[in-house]
Amino acid sequence: MRYEIKGETLPVVICQLESGETMITEKGAMSWMSPNMKMETTTGGGLGKAFGRMFAGEAMFQNTYTAQGGPGMIAFASSFPGNIVPFEIGPDRELVVQKSGFLASEAGVNLSVFFQKKLGAGFFGGEGFIMQKLSGSGMVFLEFDGHIVEYDLQPGQQFMVDTGYLAAMEGTCSIDIQKVPGVKNMLFGGEGLFNTVITGPGHIWLQTMPISNVAGEILKFAPASGK
């Protein structure tokens, strides 16, 4: 499979497949394709995995597209201003991604739910609690909001991130939820009650425009009900 990412604000990844090669998408992200691409909708490993994907913010069913009778082409476009990031998944290269960050992948990539190890993260972690784990083998394309800033964390090195700004991290990293210190900071700081703490080693991707923050800003200007 060969690919090319085009566009900046609203990018698209165009994949060129050999006969018999298959691409998977979770949320109907196909934008255009050649006529010989065969589509099939499946549970992607049974109802258990389907419900797990739904819990992680994706659709229950997967769409697979296979090139038949010769080379094929298929394109997957971003649904929000941001970036499409390619990543090669392998036995020692697993990835943990924000909910709805998965765009498409080769057939060898597995998608499952990732939970924080500590129970407190489940109650207070917000968007950072339930994420997606990508394992297996193959190329995956990720959809992130806004611009992307990347860091390599050394063993034991920590980064503190506001909820929603962590787009992805390598599976070697770990995350926890930390309470904002001080009652005044919690009540009047305007930054929320909890932050996400990422601990290395591993590579992390941070996004500058979480879609949840954008939705909150737009909501401020929405007319009140009944007006």
Helices and strands as residue ranges (DSSP letters): E 2-6, E 12-17, E 22-25, E 30-33, E 37-42, H 47-55, E 62-67, E 72-77, E 82-89, E 95-97, E 102-106, E 109-114, H 119-124, G 126-128, E 131-136, E 138-145, E 148-153, E 158-161, E 166-170, E 174-179, H 183-188, E 194-199, E 202-207, H 211-220
